[in-house]
Amino acid sequence: MSTEGESAGSQVEGQVDSRVGDRDEPGRAARAGSSWASLRRLGPYLPLRPIGWRLIAAVLSALLATLCGLGIPLVTQRIVDGPIATGDLAALSWLIGGVLALGVGEAGLFYARRRLVSRPASVVEANMRADLYRHLQGLPIAFHDRWQSGQLLSRAVNDLATVRRFLAFALIYLVVNSLALLAGLGVLFALSPLLGLVVLACSTPLVVISYVFETRFKTVARLAQDQDGDLTTTVEESVLGIRVLKAFGRGPELVRRYLVQARQLRGTELRKVRIIAFLWAALVALPELAIAGQLAVGGFAVAGGTLTVGTLVAAVTITSYLVWPMGSIGWLLSETNQAATACDRYWEARDAERTIVDPPRPVALPEPVRGHVRFEGVRFGYPGADREVLRGIDLELRPGETVALVGATGSGKTTLTMLVPRLADVTGGRITVDGVDVRDLRLADLRRVVATAFEEPVLFSASVTENVALGAPGISDDQVHQALRVARADEFVAELPWGAATRIGEQGLSLSGGQRQRLALARAVAGQPAVLVLDDPLSALDVHTEAEVEAALRRVLRGVTALVVAHRPSTVQLADRVAVLVDGRIAAIGTHRDLLATNAAYRHLLATDLSPAELSPAGPSPTELSPAGSGENLETTEVAAQ
C-alpha cells in the first residue's frame, strides 16, 4: 500500500468516529443492530406473489445446480474405483454420460436462476424508488431545507442499486453456498469421516473471521456511501450554478473541494479494500490448507489400504468445488453489509415524518369559494430554534382584496406566506379560508384554492405548456393560453421556436428574468384560484421588465384575494392595503398613503426607493402613486375592489 493510500486511510479512520453516529447532520448515523435487522425491513416489498415465489424458485434452481456440481465428484469416484481400477470399461460410457448430464443440468439451472431473479429484483428496486419519491414529495419544506439534494439522489439511485444487486445475487448465494457447504461436508463425512474433519477444522475459522470483520466493514461501507452522497451534491451544485462559478472565477476552488472529497472517498474505498483483501486472503488460504491436509491424511490412508484412490479423488474434488462457496462467504457478507447500510440510508429518508397530511375528517369549503382569509393569533417557530419567527399575527384579507406585506429582512414575511398553502403548519393560532381552518381541508382542495408564486421563479426542463399546467393539472391548451395572456406572457411565448410546445431548458435559464416571472405568474393563475400568494414577484428586475411584470400583476390580481410580499414601492402600490411586519408581529396596517404619513418605520423601509416628495409626511398624491403611464391610482383601485 502506498504512503498516500495509508495516509488517506488513516484520515478516513478518524472520520468514522467523528461523522458516523452524528445525529446533528441528517443521514449520518448508522443504525444499531445486525445487518439482518436492517434487511428485514425489505419484507413488505417481497410478497409471495408475484415476487416471493420467483426468489424461492431462483434459490431452488441455484441449490439444485450446486447439487449437480457436487454429484460430479461422486460419479468420478465410481469411475476411478470401477472401470479405471478394474479395467472393465463396459460401464464407462454410462458414467461419462452421467457427468455430462450433471454438467448440462448445472448450466441450465444457472440460466433459470438468472432469468427467475432478474425481474423481481428490478421490480423491488423500482417500487422502493417510487415510494421514496412519493414520500419526499409529501415531506415538509423543513425536511428539504436540512437535507442535501445529493444525499437524497444517492439514496434513490446508488443505494437502491446496491439493494437490487443483493436481492439478485448475494442473498441467493448466501443461502445456497451456506447449504452447499453443509451438503459438501455431509458428503465428505459419508465418504471419509477423517477427511471431513480436516475440512471442518479449516472451515470453522471462517465463522469467526466473518463475524469480526462484519461490523468493521459495515461502518466503513456506511461512511463511503455518505461520502458518495456528498460528492454527488458537489457535482450537482457546481453544474446547476455553473454561471455563478464562471462569473466569479470560483471554478478552481470547487475543483479543489471536489478533489478533497474524492480523495476522502478514495481513502474510504481503500480501507474497504484492505478489509476485504484480508478476508479474501483468509478465505482462499483456508480451503487450500484443507486440500493439502486431505492429500496428506488421505495419502497415508491410501498407502495403508484403509482408503481407496477413488474416495480420495472424490474428496479432494468436492473440497475443490467447495472453494467457491467458502471463498465467496466473505464477499457475500460484504455485499450483505453494504445492502444493510443502503437500507439504513433509504429508511432514514423514508422514516422522516410527514407532518403536513390530510386531516382524518376533512371539511369541504362552502361553495362558491369567496377567498376570505384570516390570520388569528398565528405563531410559528422552526424546530430547535430558540425564538419564534411569528409571534401573534392577526390579519384579515377580505374577498377580492390585495394586501401587501412589507418588512425588513428576517421579519418573517416568507414564512407567513408558506403557512397559507400549508407548506408549513402554524405552531399556534390558526389560518382560515372562508371560515374553515386550513388544517381541516384536504391538501389537494386547499392548494386548488390557494396558488403560490415564489420569489425565485422555478421552472422545469419541460415545455411552456407543461410548466404552466403544473398549477392546474389536466387543464386544456386553451386554458394554458388564457393564463399566458393574463400574465402577459403570450407574446414572447408565441415568438419561441415551437410556441408553447417549446422546451425551455433546465430551470428556464434560456429565458430572461422577466419572462420567467411571467411564466410563474401564469402557472399560479392557471387554475383560477380564489387566493393568490406572491412572494416578492418583482424581485431583481430591471425597470423595463418591472413595468411589464407589474402590468401582468394588475391583471392577475383582478378579482382574487391576494397576499403579496413587497419590497418595492411599485409593488406596494398594487395593493389595497399594506401590512407592516416588524419582529414577527403586524406593527401597522393601512393604505400606502396613510402609512407614509403616519408610520416612521414604514417610511424607513421604503426610504431607498421613494423620492423626497413621496416620503413627505403629507404623503404623495394619488397621481404620484400611480406608475407612469398606467392611468390608475390607489383610490380608483380601492373603489374597483369594493
C-alpha positions in Angstrom: 0.0 0.0 0.0 1.4 3.4 -0.9 2.1 6.1 1.6 -0.6 8.3 0.1 -3.1 5.4 0.4 -2.1 4.8 4.0 -2.5 8.5 4.8 -5.9 8.7 3.2 -6.9 5.6 5.0 -5.8 7.0 8.4 -7.7 10.2 7.7 -10.8 8.2 7.0 -10.5 6.1 10.1 -10.6 9.4 12.1 -13.7 10.5 10.2 -15.5 7.3 11.1 -15.6 8.3 14.8 -16.4 11.9 14.1 -19.1 11.5 11.5 -20.8 8.2 11.8 -23.4 8.5 14.6 -23.7 12.2 14.4 -27.4 12.9 14.6 -27.0 16.6 14.0 -26.4 16.0 10.3 -29.2 14.2 8.6 -28.4 10.7 7.4 -25.1 10.3 9.1 -25.9 7.7 11.7 -25.5 4.0 11.2 -28.3 2.1 12.8 -27.5 -0.1 15.7 -28.2 -3.8 15.3 -27.3 -6.5 12.9 -27.4 -6.3 9.1 -30.3 -8.8 9.1 -32.4 -6.5 11.3 -31.9 -3.8 8.6 -32.6 -6.1 5.7 -35.8 -7.5 7.3 -37.5 -4.2 6.5 -37.4 -5.2 2.9 -40.2 -7.7 3.8 -43.2 -5.7 2.6 -41.5 -5.4 -0.9 -41.2 -9.2 -1.2 -44.8 -10.5 -1.3 -45.1 -14.2 -2.0 -46.9 -13.4 -5.2 -45.6 -12.4 -7.7 -42.1 -11.7 -6.3 -41.5 -14.1 -3.4 -42.1 -17.3 -5.3 -39.7 -16.2 -8.1 -37.0 -15.6 -5.5 -37.7 -19.0 -3.9 -37.6 -20.7 -7.3 -34.3 -18.9 -8.0 -32.8 -20.2 -4.7 -34.0 -23.7 -5.5 -32.5 -23.5 -9.0 -29.2 -22.4 -7.7 -29.3 -25.1 -5.0 -30.0 -27.8 -7.5 -27.3 -26.5 -9.7 -24.9 -26.7 -6.8 -26.0 -30.3 -6.0 -25.4 -31.2 -9.6 -21.9 -29.9 -9.2 -21.4 -31.9 -6.1 -22.7 -35.0 -7.8 -19.9 -35.0 -10.4 -17.1 -35.9 -7.9 -19.3 -38.9 -6.7 -19.5 -40.1 -10.3 -15.8 -39.5 -10.6 -15.2 -41.8 -7.6 -17.2 -44.6 -9.3 -15.1 -44.2 -12.5 -11.8 -44.3 -10.6 -12.7 -47.2 -8.3 -14.7 -49.0 -11.1 -13.6 -49.0 -14.7 -10.2 -47.5 -14.1 -9.2 -49.7 -11.2 -10.7 -53.0 -12.6 -10.1 -52.4 -16.3 -13.8 -53.1 -17.0 -14.8 -50.4 -19.5 -18.4 -51.5 -20.1 -19.9 -49.0 -17.7 -17.5 -46.2 -18.5 -19.7 -44.7 -21.2 -22.7 -44.5 -18.9 -20.7 -42.9 -16.2 -19.2 -40.3 -18.6 -22.8 -39.7 -19.8 -23.8 -39.1 -16.2 -21.1 -36.5 -15.8 -22.2 -34.8 -19.0 -25.9 -34.8 -17.9 -25.0 -33.3 -14.5 -22.9 -30.6 -16.2 -25.7 -29.7 -18.6 -28.2 -29.7 -15.8 -26.0 -27.4 -13.7 -25.7 -24.9 -16.6 -29.4 -25.0 -17.3 -30.3 -24.4 -13.7 -27.9 -21.4 -13.5 -29.6 -19.9 -16.6 -33.0 -20.5 -14.9 -31.8 -18.8 -11.7 -30.7 -15.7 -13.6 -34.0 -15.5 -15.5 -36.1 -16.0 -12.5 -34.4 -13.4 -10.3 -33.8 -10.5 -12.7 -37.4 -9.3 -12.9 -38.4 -9.4 -9.2 -35.1 -7.7 -8.1 -35.8 -4.9 -10.6 -39.4 -4.6 -9.5 -38.4 -4.2 -5.9 -35.9 -1.5 -6.8 -38.5 0.4 -8.9 -41.2 0.1 -6.2 -38.8 1.3 -3.5 -37.6 4.2 -5.6 -41.2 5.2 -6.4 -42.2 5.1 -2.7 -39.2 7.2 -1.8 -40.0 9.8 -4.4 -43.7 9.9 -3.4 -42.7 10.2 0.3 -40.2 13.0 -0.4 -42.9 14.9 -2.2 -45.1 14.7 0.9 -42.4 15.8 3.4 -42.5 19.4 4.7 -40.2 22.1 3.4 -38.2 22.0 6.7 -37.0 18.5 5.8 -35.7 19.5 2.4 -34.0 22.6 4.0 -32.0 20.2 6.2 -31.1 17.5 3.6 -28.7 17.9 0.7 -30.2 17.0 -2.6 -27.1 14.9 -3.5 -27.7 12.8 -0.4 -31.3 12.1 -1.4 -30.2 11.4 -5.0 -27.5 9.0 -3.8 -30.1 7.1 -1.7 -32.6 7.0 -4.6 -30.0 5.7 -7.2 -26.9 4.2 -5.8 -28.2 2.7 -2.6 -31.3 1.1 -4.3 -29.0 -0.3 -7.0 -27.0 -1.9 -4.1 -30.2 -3.4 -2.7 -31.1 -4.8 -6.2 -27.7 -6.5 -6.6 -28.1 -8.0 -3.2 -31.5 -9.5 -4.0 -30.5 -10.7 -7.4 -27.2 -12.4 -6.4 -25.8 -12.0 -2.8 -29.0 -13.1 -1.0 -29.5 -16.2 -3.1 -25.9 -17.4 -3.0 -25.5 -16.6 0.7 -28.3 -19.1 1.2 -27.2 -21.5 -1.5 -23.5 -21.5 -0.7 -24.2 -22.0 3.0 -26.4 -25.0 2.2 -23.7 -26.2 -0.3 -21.1 -26.1 2.5 -23.3 -28.2 4.7 -24.2 -30.6 1.9 -20.5 -30.9 0.9 -19.4 -31.5 4.5 -22.1 -34.2 4.8 -20.9 -35.9 1.6 -17.3 -35.7 2.8 -18.2 -37.3 6.2 -20.1 -40.0 4.3 -17.0 -40.7 2.2 -14.5 -40.5 5.0 -15.1 -39.0 8.4 -11.3 -38.3 8.7 -11.2 -36.3 5.5 -14.4 -34.5 6.6 -12.9 -33.5 9.9 -9.9 -32.0 8.1 -12.2 -29.7 6.1 -14.3 -28.9 9.1 -11.2 -27.9 11.1 -10.1 -25.5 8.3 -13.6 -24.0 7.7 -14.6 -23.3 11.3 -12.3 -20.2 11.5 -14.3 -18.7 8.6 -17.2 -18.1 11.0 -15.0 -16.2 13.5 -13.3 -14.2 10.8 -16.6 -13.2 9.1 -18.1 -12.1 12.4 -15.1 -10.0 13.4 -15.0 -8.2 10.0 -18.7 -7.7 9.6 -19.1 -4.7 12.0 -15.8 -3.1 10.8 -16.8 -3.4 7.1 -20.4 -2.1 7.8 -19.1 1.1 9.4 -16.7 1.8 6.6 -19.3 1.0 3.9 -21.7 3.4 5.5 -19.1 6.2 5.6 -18.3 5.5 1.9 -22.0 5.8 1.0 -22.3 9.1 2.9 -19.2 10.5 1.2 -20.5 9.4 -2.2 -23.7 11.5 -1.4 -21.5 14.5 -0.5 -19.6 14.1 -3.8 -22.9 13.9 -5.7 -24.1 17.1 -4.0 -20.9 18.9 -5.0 -21.2 17.8 -8.6 -24.9 18.7 -8.8 -24.4 22.2 -7.2 -21.5 23.0 -9.4 -23.4 22.0 -12.6 -26.6 24.0 -11.5 -24.5 27.0 -10.5 -22.1 26.9 -13.4 -22.9 30.5 -14.4 -22.2 31.9 -11.0 -18.9 29.9 -10.7 -17.7 31.1 -14.1 -18.8 34.7 -13.4 -16.9 34.9 -10.1 -14.0 32.7 -11.2 -14.7 30.1 -8.4 -14.3 27.1 -10.6 -10.8 26.2 -9.4 -12.0 26.4 -5.7 -14.8 24.0 -6.5 -12.4 21.7 -8.2 -10.2 21.7 -5.1 -13.2 21.0 -3.0 -14.2 18.2 -5.3 -10.7 16.7 -5.2 -10.7 16.8 -1.4 -14.0 14.9 -1.2 -12.9 12.5 -3.9 -9.7 11.7 -2.0 -11.6 11.1 1.2 -13.9 8.7 -0.7 -10.9 7.1 -2.3 -9.3 6.6 1.2 -12.5 5.0 2.5 -12.8 2.7 -0.5 -9.1 1.7 0.0 -9.9 0.9 3.6 -12.8 -1.3 2.4 -10.3 -2.9 0.0 -7.9 -3.7 2.9 -10.6 -5.3 4.9 -11.9 -7.4 2.0 -8.4 -8.3 1.0 -7.5 -9.7 4.4 -10.8 -11.5 4.4 -10.3 -12.9 0.9 -6.7 -14.0 1.8 -8.1 -16.0 4.8 -11.0 -17.4 2.8 -8.7 -18.6 0.0 -5.9 -19.9 2.2 -8.1 -22.0 4.5 -9.7 -24.1 1.7 -6.3 -24.6 0.1 -5.0 -25.7 3.5 -7.9 -28.1 3.7 -6.9 -29.7 0.4 -3.3 -30.0 1.4 -4.4 -31.7 4.7 -6.7 -34.1 2.8 -3.9 -35.1 0.5 -1.5 -35.7 3.4 -4.0 -37.6 5.5 -5.6 -39.4 2.5 -2.2 -40.3 1.0 -1.2 -42.2 4.2 -4.6 -43.8 4.3 -4.4 -45.0 0.7 -0.9 -46.3 1.3 -2.1 -48.1 4.4 -5.1 -49.6 2.4 -7.8 -48.0 4.5 -8.9 -45.7 1.8 -9.4 -46.1 -2.0 -7.9 -43.8 -4.5 -11.4 -43.0 -5.9 -12.6 -41.9 -2.5 -9.5 -39.6 -2.1 -10.0 -38.2 -5.6 -13.7 -37.6 -4.9 -13.0 -35.9 -1.5 -10.3 -33.6 -3.0 -12.6 -32.8 -5.9 -15.5 -32.0 -3.6 -13.3 -29.8 -1.4 -12.1 -28.0 -4.6 -15.7 -27.5 -5.6 -16.4 -26.0 -2.1 -13.6 -23.4 -2.5 -16.0 -21.1 -4.2 -18.8 -21.4 -1.6 -16.2 -21.0 1.2 -14.3 -18.2 -0.5 -17.4 -16.4 -1.5 -18.7 -16.1 2.1 -16.6 -13.1 2.8 -17.6 -11.3 -0.4 -21.3 -12.2 0.1 -21.1 -10.9 3.7 -19.6 -7.6 2.5 -22.3 -7.3 -0.1 -24.9 -8.0 2.6 -23.4 -5.3 4.9 -23.4 -2.8 2.0 -27.0 -3.7 1.3 -27.9 -3.3 5.0 -26.3 0.2 5.2 -28.0 1.1 1.9 -31.3 0.0 3.6 -30.5 2.1 6.6 -29.8 5.1 4.5 -33.0 4.5 2.5 -35.2 4.2 5.6 -33.6 7.3 7.2 -35.4 9.3 4.4 -38.5 7.1 4.4 -38.9 7.3 8.1 -38.9 11.1 8.1 -42.3 12.1 9.5 -44.9 13.6 7.1 -46.2 16.3 9.5 -48.4 18.0 6.9 -51.1 15.5 5.9 -54.8 15.4 5.2 -57.0 15.6 8.3 -58.8 12.4 9.4 -62.1 14.0 8.7 -61.6 16.7 6.1 -64.1 19.6 5.8 -65.3 21.0 2.5 -65.2 24.7 1.7 -68.6 26.4 1.2 -69.4 27.0 -2.5 -68.7 29.3 -4.1 -65.3 30.0 -2.6 -65.0 33.7 -1.8 -61.4 33.7 -0.7 -61.9 35.3 2.7 -58.5 34.8 4.6 -57.9 35.4 8.3 -54.8 35.0 10.4 -55.9 34.6 14.0 -53.1 34.8 16.6 -50.7 33.0 14.2 -47.4 31.9 15.8 -44.6 29.9 14.1 -41.2 28.7 15.2 -38.8 26.4 13.4 -37.8 23.2 15.2 -34.9 23.7 17.5 -35.0 27.5 17.2 -34.8 29.5 20.4 -37.2 32.1 19.2 -40.4 32.1 17.2 -40.4 33.8 13.8 -44.0 34.9 14.1 -45.5 35.8 17.4 -49.2 36.5 17.2 -50.2 37.6 13.7 -53.8 39.0 13.3 -54.6 39.9 9.8 -57.7 39.8 7.5 -57.8 39.6 3.7 -61.3 40.4 2.5 -62.6 38.7 -0.6 -61.0 40.2 -3.7 -58.6 42.4 -1.7 -54.9 42.7 -2.3 -52.8 43.1 0.8 -49.1 43.9 0.5 -46.8 42.6 3.3 -43.8 44.8 4.0 -41.0 44.2 6.4 -37.3 44.1 6.9 -35.2 41.1 6.0 -35.8 38.3 8.6 -39.1 39.7 9.8 -41.0 36.6 8.8 -42.6 37.6 5.5 -41.7 34.5 3.5 -42.6 32.3 6.5 -46.0 33.8 6.7 -46.7 33.2 3.0 -45.7 29.5 3.5 -48.4 29.0 6.1 -51.4 29.8 3.8 -50.9 26.8 1.4 -49.6 24.6 4.3 -46.0 24.3 3.1 -45.5 24.6 6.9 -48.0 24.5 9.7 -48.6 27.1 12.3 -47.3 26.3 15.8 -50.0 28.5 17.4 -53.3 30.2 16.3 -54.9 29.4 13.0 -55.4 30.5 9.4 -58.9 30.2 7.9 -60.2 30.4 4.4 -63.9 31.3 4.3 -64.1 30.4 8.0 -62.5 26.9 7.6 -59.2 26.2 9.3 -56.7 25.3 6.5 -55.7 22.2 8.6 -59.2 20.9 8.3 -59.0 20.9 4.5 -57.6 18.2 2.2 -54.3 19.4 0.9 -55.5 19.0 -2.7 -58.5 21.1 -2.0 -56.5 23.8 -0.2 -53.9 24.0 -3.0 -56.6 24.2 -5.6 -58.0 27.3 -3.9 -54.6 28.8 -2.9 -51.9 29.3 -5.6 -48.4 30.4 -4.8 -45.7 32.1 -6.9 -42.3 32.2 -5.2 -39.6 34.9 -5.1 -37.5 32.8 -7.5 -39.5 31.6 -10.5 -38.5 27.9 -10.6 -39.2 26.4 -14.0 -38.6 22.8 -15.1 -36.9 21.3 -18.1 -40.2 20.8 -20.0 -42.4 22.7 -22.4 -44.1 26.0 -21.7 -47.4 24.3 -21.6 -46.2 21.6 -19.1 -44.7 24.3 -16.8 -47.9 26.4 -16.8 -50.1 23.3 -16.3 -48.2 22.4 -13.1 -50.5 25.0 -11.5 -53.7 23.1 -12.6 -53.1 19.5 -13.8 -55.4 18.5 -16.5 -56.2 21.9 -17.9 -56.7 22.3 -21.6 -54.4 24.1 -24.1 -57.0 27.0 -24.3 -56.8 27.4 -20.5 -53.0 27.5 -20.7 -53.1 30.2 -23.4 -55.6 32.2 -21.3 -53.3 32.0 -18.3 -50.4 33.2 -20.5 -52.5 36.1 -21.7 -53.4 37.1 -18.2 -49.7 37.1 -17.2 -48.7 39.0 -20.4 -46.6 36.1 -21.4 -48.4 35.1 -24.6 -46.4 37.4 -26.9 -42.9 36.2 -26.1 -44.2 32.6 -25.9 -45.5 32.9 -29.5 -42.1 34.0 -30.6 -40.4 30.8 -29.3 -39.4 28.3 -32.0 -42.3 25.9 -31.2 -44.6 28.3 -29.3 -46.0 26.9 -26.1 -44.6 23.4 -27.0 -41.0 24.7 -26.8 -38.9 23.1 -24.1 -37.4 25.9 -22.1 -34.4 24.1 -20.6 -33.4 23.3 -17.1 -34.6 26.0 -14.6 -35.7 28.1 -17.6 -32.3 29.7 -17.8 -32.8 30.2 -21.5 -35.4 32.9 -20.7 -34.9 36.3 -19.3 -35.8 37.1 -15.7 -39.0 38.9 -16.6 -40.1 36.0 -18.9 -39.6 33.5 -16.1 -41.5 35.7 -13.7 -44.4 36.0 -16.1 -44.5 32.2 -16.7 -44.5 31.7 -12.9 -47.5 34.1 -12.7 -49.2 32.2 -15.5 -48.7 28.9 -13.6 -50.1 30.5 -10.4 -53.3 31.7 -12.1 -53.8 28.8 -14.5 -56.2 27.1 -12.1 -58.1 30.3 -11.4 -57.5 30.2 -7.6 -59.6 32.2 -5.2 -56.5 33.1 -3.1 -53.1 34.1 -4.6 -49.9 34.2 -2.5 -47.0 36.1 -4.2 -43.6 36.2 -2.6 -41.9 39.4 -3.9 -42.9 38.9 -7.6 -40.9 41.9 -8.8 -37.6 40.9 -7.2 -34.3 41.6 -9.0 -36.0 43.0 -12.2 -34.8 45.9 -14.3 -37.1 49.0 -14.7 -38.5 48.0 -18.1 -39.0 44.3 -17.1 -40.6 45.5 -13.8 -43.1 47.6 -15.8 -44.0 44.6 -17.9 -44.5 42.2 -15.0 -46.3 44.9 -13.0 -48.8 45.2 -15.8 -49.2 41.5 -15.7 -49.7 41.6 -12.0 -52.5 44.1 -12.3 -54.4 41.7 -14.5 -53.5 38.7 -12.3 -54.8 40.3 -9.1 -58.1 41.4 -10.5 -60.9 39.6 -8.7 -58.8 37.4 -6.4 -57.7 37.7 -2.8 -54.0 38.2 -2.8 -51.2 38.4 -0.2 -48.2 40.0 -1.8 -44.7 40.2 -0.2 -43.4 43.6 -1.4 -40.0 45.3 -1.3 -40.6 47.9 -4.0 -43.0 50.9 -3.9 -44.3 49.8 -7.3 -45.4 46.5 -5.9 -46.9 48.2 -2.8 -49.0 50.5 -5.0 -50.8 47.4 -6.5 -52.3 46.7 -3.0 -55.5 47.9 -1.4 -53.9 47.8 2.0 -50.4 47.4 3.4 -49.4 45.4 6.5 -46.1 46.2 8.1 -44.4 43.2 9.7 -41.9 44.1 12.4 -40.1 41.4 14.5 -42.7 38.8 13.9 -45.8 41.0 14.5 -48.1 43.2 12.5 -46.9 46.7 13.6 -49.3 48.7 11.4 -51.8 48.3 8.6 -53.4 50.8 6.3 -53.1 52.3 2.8 -49.8 53.1 1.4 -50.5 56.8 1.6 -51.7 56.7 5.2 -48.7 54.7 6.3 -46.3 57.0 4.6 -47.9 59.9 6.5 -48.1 58.2 9.9 -45.6 55.4 10.3 -41.9 56.2 10.5 -40.9 52.5 10.3 -42.7 52.2 7.0 -41.1 55.3 5.6 -37.7 53.9 6.6 -38.3 50.6 4.9 -39.1 52.3 1.6 -36.6 55.2 2.0 -34.2 54.0 -0.6 -36.8 53.6 -3.3 -39.1 56.7 -2.9 -38.4 60.3 -3.8 -38.3 63.0 -1.1 -41.7 64.2 -2.2 -43.2 60.8 -1.8 -41.6 60.5 1.7 -43.0 63.8 3.0 -45.4 63.4 5.9 -48.2 64.8 3.8 -47.8 61.8 1.6 -47.8 61.6 -2.2 -50.7 62.5 -4.3 -52.7 59.8 -6.0 -51.2 60.8 -9.3 -47.7 60.4 -7.9 -48.5 56.9 -6.5 -49.6 55.6 -9.9 -46.9 54.1 -12.2 -46.1 56.3 -15.2 -48.5 55.8 -18.0 -50.7 53.4 -16.0 -53.6 55.9 -15.8 -54.6 54.3 -12.4 -54.4 55.4 -8.8 -54.9 53.7 -5.5 -58.3 55.3 -4.9 -59.6 54.0 -8.2 -58.2 50.6 -7.4 -59.9 50.6 -4.0 -63.2 51.6 -5.5 -62.9 48.9 -8.1 -62.1 46.3 -5.5 -65.1 47.2 -3.4 
